[in-house]
Amino acid sequence: MIISCQQVVKCYASKVVLDEIDFGIKQGEFFGLVGMNGSGKSTLIKAILDLVGINAGTITIQDRPHRSVNARENIAYLPDRFSPPVHLRGQDFIQYMLKLHGNDCDQDEIEVVLEGLELDKEIMRESVNKLSKGMTQKLGLASCLLSGKSILILDEPMSGLDPRARVLFKKQLAQLKQRGVTVFFSSHVLADVEEMADTMAVLHNRKIYFSGSPEQFKLQFHGENVEQAYMNCIENKVKS
């Protein structure tokens, strides 16, 4: 497994946020983590990245302990509340992130990604603080797409994107999939998960209720689509 969580527990004071979480992500897989707002998706992602400590369990990245710095060397991460330094222009931010990732992209490659997200040169010359939420989100996505990393961890990556931007981003992800890049993303938009994910996991009430393919999820919880299956899943668990 590229990423493995075993019996992971996270508490804030006396409140249990993640309770014995188990799942694994394979190389080249698109893995979607779903759950309602406040279900712990961002906390789980931050735990994997060692941005928050865990109280019990083990997490490995490419068979290395997640607390090891070199375990995270192949990861590019987009947080759920992405906020780049406001004093930078868009083009400066991209160059800054390329240096952090240690990726020497040529200008043609950069322009292909930026154009694919409709980030034109005029927009990229603007200060970050003048960009809309959607444009700012595109900037963060572009930095991950250009990172050259083999693992992308994206927390609500399409937050703030309009329908056209969502389609453009999905096209960019499809190209990464052909190159064998592993993508772990969270979303509360279940239609996106059904469309994009090879494997999905449902996080609810601190626990993983399901982990498997969207097709398996629909069969197990008798849904015509992932949205309907999700409602059946969490309602059945509440009743039981």
KAMO-V608205 format. One record per residue. N is the residue number from 0. SS is DSSP state (2 for helix, 1 for strand, 0 for the rest). OMEGA is omega in radians with two decimals (none if undefined). D_CENTER is the distance of its C-alpha to the mean C-alpha in whole Angstrom. Layout:
n:N ss:SS omega:OMEGA d_center:D_CENTER
n:N ss:SS omega:OMEGA d_center:D_CENTER
This chain:
n:0 ss:0 omega:3.06 d_center:17
n:1 ss:0 omega:3.07 d_center:15
n:2 ss:1 omega:-3.14 d_center:13
n:3 ss:1 omega:3.04 d_center:15
n:4 ss:1 omega:3.14 d_center:16
n:5 ss:1 omega:3.06 d_center:19
n:6 ss:1 omega:-3.08 d_center:21
n:7 ss:1 omega:3.11 d_center:19
n:8 ss:1 omega:3.06 d_center:20
n:9 ss:1 omega:3.11 d_center:19
n:10 ss:1 omega:2.93 d_center:22
n:11 ss:1 omega:-2.99 d_center:23
n:12 ss:0 omega:-3.11 d_center:27
n:13 ss:0 omega:-3.10 d_center:28
n:14 ss:1 omega:3.08 d_center:25
n:15 ss:1 omega:-3.12 d_center:23
n:16 ss:1 omega:3.07 d_center:19
n:17 ss:1 omega:-2.99 d_center:18
n:18 ss:1 omega:3.07 d_center:21
n:19 ss:1 omega:-3.10 d_center:21
n:20 ss:1 omega:3.10 d_center:17
n:21 ss:1 omega:2.92 d_center:18
n:22 ss:1 omega:3.13 d_center:15
n:23 ss:1 omega:-3.13 d_center:15
n:24 ss:1 omega:-3.10 d_center:12
n:25 ss:0 omega:3.09 d_center:15
n:26 ss:0 omega:3.12 d_center:15
n:27 ss:0 omega:-3.09 d_center:14
n:28 ss:0 omega:2.92 d_center:12
n:29 ss:1 omega:-3.00 d_center:10
n:30 ss:1 omega:-3.12 d_center:9
n:31 ss:1 omega:3.09 d_center:8
n:32 ss:1 omega:-3.08 d_center:8
n:33 ss:1 omega:3.12 d_center:11
n:34 ss:0 omega:-3.13 d_center:13
n:35 ss:0 omega:3.05 d_center:15
n:36 ss:0 omega:-3.14 d_center:15
n:37 ss:0 omega:-3.09 d_center:16
n:38 ss:0 omega:3.12 d_center:15
n:39 ss:0 omega:-3.11 d_center:13
n:40 ss:2 omega:-3.11 d_center:10
n:41 ss:2 omega:3.10 d_center:9
n:42 ss:2 omega:3.12 d_center:12
n:43 ss:2 omega:3.12 d_center:11
n:44 ss:2 omega:3.14 d_center:8
n:45 ss:2 omega:3.09 d_center:11
n:46 ss:2 omega:3.11 d_center:13
n:47 ss:2 omega:-3.11 d_center:12
n:48 ss:0 omega:-3.12 d_center:12
n:49 ss:0 omega:3.03 d_center:15
n:50 ss:0 omega:2.94 d_center:15
n:51 ss:0 omega:3.13 d_center:17
n:52 ss:0 omega:3.06 d_center:19
n:53 ss:0 omega:-3.11 d_center:19
n:54 ss:0 omega:3.12 d_center:23
n:55 ss:1 omega:3.11 d_center:23
n:56 ss:1 omega:-3.13 d_center:22
n:57 ss:1 omega:3.05 d_center:20
n:58 ss:1 omega:3.06 d_center:17
n:59 ss:1 omega:3.06 d_center:17
n:60 ss:1 omega:-3.06 d_center:15
n:61 ss:0 omega:3.07 d_center:17
n:62 ss:0 omega:3.08 d_center:20
n:63 ss:1 omega:3.11 d_center:20
n:64 ss:1 omega:-3.02 d_center:20
n:65 ss:0 omega:-3.13 d_center:17
n:66 ss:0 omega:3.09 d_center:19
n:67 ss:0 omega:-3.09 d_center:21
n:68 ss:2 omega:-3.08 d_center:20
n:69 ss:2 omega:3.05 d_center:20
n:70 ss:2 omega:-3.06 d_center:17
n:71 ss:2 omega:-3.04 d_center:15
n:72 ss:0 omega:-3.13 d_center:16
n:73 ss:0 omega:-3.06 d_center:14
n:74 ss:1 omega:2.89 d_center:11
n:75 ss:1 omega:-2.99 d_center:10
n:76 ss:1 omega:3.00 d_center:7
n:77 ss:1 omega:-3.12 d_center:7
n:78 ss:0 omega:-3.10 d_center:8
n:79 ss:0 omega:3.10 d_center:8
n:80 ss:0 omega:-3.06 d_center:12
n:81 ss:0 omega:-3.12 d_center:12
n:82 ss:0 omega:-3.13 d_center:16
n:83 ss:0 omega:3.13 d_center:17
n:84 ss:0 omega:-2.99 d_center:21
n:85 ss:0 omega:-3.10 d_center:23
n:86 ss:0 omega:-3.12 d_center:26
n:87 ss:0 omega:2.91 d_center:24
n:88 ss:1 omega:-3.13 d_center:25
n:89 ss:2 omega:-3.11 d_center:22
n:90 ss:2 omega:3.11 d_center:23
n:91 ss:2 omega:3.12 d_center:24
n:92 ss:2 omega:3.13 d_center:20
n:93 ss:2 omega:3.12 d_center:19
n:94 ss:2 omega:3.12 d_center:22
n:95 ss:2 omega:-3.12 d_center:21
n:96 ss:2 omega:3.09 d_center:18
n:97 ss:2 omega:3.10 d_center:19
n:98 ss:2 omega:3.12 d_center:22
n:99 ss:2 omega:-3.13 d_center:19
n:100 ss:2 omega:-3.14 d_center:17
n:101 ss:0 omega:-3.11 d_center:21
n:102 ss:0 omega:-3.13 d_center:20
n:103 ss:0 omega:3.09 d_center:24
n:104 ss:0 omega:2.98 d_center:23
n:105 ss:0 omega:-3.04 d_center:26
n:106 ss:2 omega:3.13 d_center:26
n:107 ss:2 omega:3.14 d_center:26
n:108 ss:2 omega:3.10 d_center:23
n:109 ss:2 omega:-3.09 d_center:21
n:110 ss:2 omega:3.10 d_center:23
n:111 ss:2 omega:3.14 d_center:22
n:112 ss:2 omega:-3.13 d_center:18
n:113 ss:2 omega:3.11 d_center:20
n:114 ss:2 omega:3.11 d_center:22
n:115 ss:2 omega:3.09 d_center:19
n:116 ss:0 omega:-3.12 d_center:18
n:117 ss:0 omega:2.99 d_center:21
n:118 ss:0 omega:-3.06 d_center:21
n:119 ss:0 omega:-3.04 d_center:25
n:120 ss:2 omega:3.13 d_center:27
n:121 ss:2 omega:3.10 d_center:28
n:122 ss:2 omega:-3.08 d_center:25
n:123 ss:2 omega:3.09 d_center:24
n:124 ss:0 omega:3.14 d_center:27
n:125 ss:0 omega:2.99 d_center:26
n:126 ss:1 omega:-3.10 d_center:26
n:127 ss:2 omega:-3.09 d_center:22
n:128 ss:2 omega:3.10 d_center:24
n:129 ss:2 omega:-3.10 d_center:25
n:130 ss:0 omega:3.06 d_center:22
n:131 ss:0 omega:3.10 d_center:21
n:132 ss:2 omega:-3.13 d_center:18
n:133 ss:2 omega:3.12 d_center:17
n:134 ss:2 omega:3.10 d_center:18
n:135 ss:2 omega:3.11 d_center:16
n:136 ss:2 omega:3.09 d_center:13
n:137 ss:2 omega:3.13 d_center:14
n:138 ss:2 omega:3.09 d_center:15
n:139 ss:2 omega:3.11 d_center:12
n:140 ss:2 omega:3.13 d_center:10
n:141 ss:2 omega:-3.12 d_center:14
n:142 ss:2 omega:3.09 d_center:14
n:143 ss:2 omega:-3.13 d_center:10
n:144 ss:2 omega:-3.12 d_center:12
n:145 ss:0 omega:-3.01 d_center:15
n:146 ss:0 omega:-3.06 d_center:14
n:147 ss:0 omega:-3.12 d_center:16
n:148 ss:0 omega:-3.11 d_center:14
n:149 ss:0 omega:3.11 d_center:13
n:150 ss:1 omega:3.03 d_center:10
n:151 ss:1 omega:3.05 d_center:7
n:152 ss:1 omega:-2.97 d_center:4
n:153 ss:1 omega:-3.11 d_center:2
n:154 ss:1 omega:-3.08 d_center:4
n:155 ss:0 omega:-2.99 d_center:6
n:156 ss:0 omega:-3.09 d_center:6
n:157 ss:0 omega:3.08 d_center:10
n:158 ss:0 omega:3.09 d_center:11
n:159 ss:0 omega:3.14 d_center:15
n:160 ss:0 omega:3.06 d_center:15
n:161 ss:0 omega:-3.06 d_center:18
n:162 ss:2 omega:-3.14 d_center:19
n:163 ss:2 omega:3.14 d_center:20
n:164 ss:2 omega:3.11 d_center:17
n:165 ss:2 omega:3.13 d_center:14
n:166 ss:2 omega:-3.13 d_center:17
n:167 ss:2 omega:-3.14 d_center:17
n:168 ss:2 omega:3.13 d_center:13
n:169 ss:2 omega:3.07 d_center:13
n:170 ss:2 omega:3.11 d_center:16
n:171 ss:2 omega:3.12 d_center:14
n:172 ss:2 omega:3.13 d_center:12
n:173 ss:2 omega:3.10 d_center:15
n:174 ss:2 omega:3.09 d_center:16
n:175 ss:2 omega:-3.14 d_center:14
n:176 ss:2 omega:3.12 d_center:14
n:177 ss:2 omega:3.13 d_center:18
n:178 ss:0 omega:3.07 d_center:18
n:179 ss:0 omega:3.11 d_center:16
n:180 ss:0 omega:3.08 d_center:13
n:181 ss:1 omega:3.14 d_center:10
n:182 ss:1 omega:3.05 d_center:7
n:183 ss:1 omega:-3.09 d_center:5
n:184 ss:1 omega:3.05 d_center:3
n:185 ss:1 omega:3.11 d_center:5
n:186 ss:1 omega:2.92 d_center:8
n:187 ss:0 omega:3.05 d_center:12
n:188 ss:0 omega:-2.97 d_center:13
n:189 ss:2 omega:3.10 d_center:14
n:190 ss:2 omega:3.09 d_center:15
n:191 ss:2 omega:-3.14 d_center:12
n:192 ss:2 omega:3.12 d_center:11
n:193 ss:2 omega:-3.11 d_center:15
n:194 ss:2 omega:-2.91 d_center:15
n:195 ss:2 omega:-2.92 d_center:12
n:196 ss:0 omega:2.92 d_center:11
n:197 ss:0 omega:-3.13 d_center:14
n:198 ss:1 omega:3.11 d_center:13
n:199 ss:1 omega:3.05 d_center:12
n:200 ss:1 omega:3.11 d_center:13
n:201 ss:1 omega:3.09 d_center:14
n:202 ss:1 omega:-3.09 d_center:14
n:203 ss:1 omega:-3.14 d_center:17
n:204 ss:0 omega:3.02 d_center:20
n:205 ss:0 omega:-3.04 d_center:19
n:206 ss:1 omega:2.98 d_center:19
n:207 ss:1 omega:-3.14 d_center:17
n:208 ss:1 omega:-3.09 d_center:19
n:209 ss:1 omega:2.97 d_center:18
n:210 ss:1 omega:-3.11 d_center:16
n:211 ss:1 omega:-3.11 d_center:17
n:212 ss:0 omega:3.05 d_center:17
n:213 ss:2 omega:3.12 d_center:17
n:214 ss:2 omega:3.08 d_center:21
n:215 ss:2 omega:-3.14 d_center:22
n:216 ss:2 omega:-3.14 d_center:20
n:217 ss:2 omega:3.13 d_center:22
n:218 ss:2 omega:-3.06 d_center:25
n:219 ss:2 omega:-3.07 d_center:25
n:220 ss:0 omega:2.93 d_center:25
n:221 ss:0 omega:3.11 d_center:27
n:222 ss:0 omega:3.05 d_center:25
n:223 ss:0 omega:3.06 d_center:25
n:224 ss:0 omega:-3.09 d_center:22
n:225 ss:2 omega:3.13 d_center:19
n:226 ss:2 omega:-3.14 d_center:19
n:227 ss:2 omega:3.12 d_center:23
n:228 ss:2 omega:3.13 d_center:22
n:229 ss:2 omega:3.13 d_center:19
n:230 ss:2 omega:3.10 d_center:22
n:231 ss:2 omega:-3.12 d_center:25
n:232 ss:2 omega:-3.05 d_center:22
n:233 ss:2 omega:3.10 d_center:22
n:234 ss:2 omega:3.09 d_center:26
n:235 ss:2 omega:-3.13 d_center:27
n:236 ss:2 omega:3.12 d_center:26
n:237 ss:2 omega:-3.12 d_center:27
n:238 ss:2 omega:-3.11 d_center:30
n:239 ss:0 omega:none d_center:31
